[in-house]
């Protein structure tokens, strides 16, 4: 009986391992759902696997990234724009899981490495979050004037006029 109990509560096999892997799968599915609404090409984070180099059965914490027809070994191998996209989606999903949907959304340098198309799409996504009352307010730091125009009723604070073309 003790052997069966030990196996069922083991973090590498049994109920705990099943719960952890199911959660990781659900989390990556939700992360990919955010990505799909913004990214216009295939970009998917796959759940991490188990360390096959040892017999420990531990999670390897490498999340393969599928881009088009390629799969890289981990999200850290993606381009800087792809990593920015995944980082943003990660924050949104963490807000969801933390029950912080009505807390302010803090965005520092939204999509600095993305091209214009993706920068517009991610800004539209944030606007949609705000319009649907997913967050009570938003604090955003940005150097891109195109990102500010979509928030028509927002208050702005300009700390330095050095690089501003049009106020």
C-alpha positions in Angstrom: 0.0 0.0 0.0 2.8 2.4 0.9 4.5 1.6 -2.4 1.3 2.5 -4.3 0.9 5.7 -2.3 4.5 6.7 -2.9 4.1 6.2 -6.6 0.9 8.1 -6.8 2.3 11.2 -5.0 5.6 11.1 -6.8 6.4 14.5 -8.6 7.9 12.6 -11.5 5.1 10.0 -12.0 1.6 9.4 -10.7 -1.1 12.0 -9.8 1.2 14.9 -9.1 3.2 14.5 -12.3 -0.1 14.2 -14.2 -1.4 17.3 -12.6 1.7 19.3 -13.3 2.0 18.2 -17.0 -1.8 18.9 -17.5 -1.3 22.4 -16.1 1.7 23.1 -18.3 -0.3 21.9 -21.3 -3.2 24.1 -20.4 -1.0 27.1 -19.7 0.8 26.8 -23.1 -2.6 26.4 -24.8 -3.8 29.7 -23.3 -0.5 31.4 -24.1 -0.8 30.2 -27.7 -4.4 31.6 -27.8 -3.1 35.1 -27.0 -0.2 34.7 -29.6 -2.6 33.6 -32.3 -4.7 36.8 -31.9 -1.7 39.0 -32.5 0.9 37.1 -34.6 0.1 36.7 -38.2 2.3 33.6 -38.9 2.5 30.3 -37.1 4.1 30.8 -33.7 3.4 28.1 -31.0 5.0 27.3 -27.7 4.9 23.5 -27.0 4.8 22.1 -23.5 8.1 21.2 -22.0 9.0 17.6 -21.8 11.0 15.3 -19.5 14.7 15.1 -19.2 15.6 12.1 -21.4 19.3 12.3 -20.7 18.9 11.0 -17.2 16.5 8.6 -15.6 15.3 11.2 -13.1 12.0 11.7 -14.9 12.3 15.5 -14.1 10.8 18.1 -16.3 13.4 19.6 -18.6 11.8 23.1 -18.7 12.6 23.6 -22.3 9.6 24.8 -24.2 10.0 24.0 -28.0 8.9 26.8 -30.3 7.2 26.1 -33.6 7.6 28.8 -36.2 6.3 28.0 -39.7 7.7 24.6 -40.5 10.6 24.8 -38.1 10.8 23.7 -34.4 13.5 25.1 -32.2 14.6 23.5 -29.0 13.4 26.2 -26.7 11.6 29.6 -26.8 14.9 31.2 -26.0 16.1 30.3 -29.5 13.3 32.4 -31.1 13.9 35.9 -32.6 13.8 38.9 -30.3 10.3 39.8 -31.7 9.1 36.3 -31.1 10.4 36.3 -27.6 8.7 39.7 -27.0 5.5 38.2 -28.2 5.7 35.2 -25.9 6.7 37.4 -23.0 3.7 39.6 -23.5 1.4 36.6 -23.8 2.9 35.1 -20.7 2.2 38.2 -18.7 -1.5 38.2 -19.9 -2.0 34.6 -18.9 -0.3 35.1 -15.5 -2.7 38.0 -14.9 -5.6 35.6 -15.7 -4.3 32.8 -13.4 -3.6 35.3 -10.6 -7.1 36.6 -10.7 -5.7 40.1 -11.4 -8.1 40.9 -14.3 -9.3 44.1 -12.7 -5.8 45.3 -11.7 -3.9 47.9 -13.7 -2.0 46.5 -16.7 1.6 47.6 -16.6 3.3 47.7 -20.0 6.9 48.8 -20.4 8.2 49.1 -24.0 5.4 47.1 -25.7 6.8 45.3 -28.7 10.1 47.2 -29.2 11.5 44.6 -31.5 8.4 43.9 -33.6 7.8 45.1 -37.1 5.1 47.8 -37.7 2.3 45.2 -38.4 2.8 43.3 -35.2 3.3 46.4 -33.2 -0.1 47.7 -34.4 -1.8 44.3 -33.8 -0.4 44.0 -30.2 -1.5 47.5 -29.5 -5.0 46.7 -30.8 -5.1 43.7 -28.6 -4.3 45.8 -25.6 -6.9 48.3 -26.6 -9.4 45.4 -26.8 -8.4 44.2 -23.3 -9.1 47.7 -21.9 -12.4 48.2 -23.8 -13.6 44.9 -22.5 -12.8 45.9 -18.9 -10.2 43.2 -18.4 -8.1 45.7 -16.5 -9.1 48.8 -14.5 -6.5 51.0 -16.0 -3.2 50.8 -17.9 0.2 52.3 -17.4 2.3 52.1 -20.6 5.7 53.3 -21.4 6.5 53.6 -25.1 8.7 55.4 -27.5 6.4 54.7 -30.5 3.9 57.5 -31.2 1.8 55.0 -33.2 1.1 53.1 -30.0 -0.4 56.1 -28.2 -2.9 57.2 -30.9 -5.1 54.2 -30.4 -5.9 55.1 -26.8 -7.9 58.2 -27.6 -9.2 58.9 -24.1 -5.9 58.3 -22.3 -4.0 60.7 -20.2 -0.4 61.2 -21.2 2.7 62.2 -19.3 5.6 63.3 -21.4 8.8 63.3 -19.3 11.2 64.4 -22.1 10.4 66.3 -25.3 13.8 65.5 -26.8 12.6 62.8 -29.3 9.0 63.9 -29.8 8.0 64.8 -33.4 4.4 65.8 -32.7 2.6 66.2 -29.4 
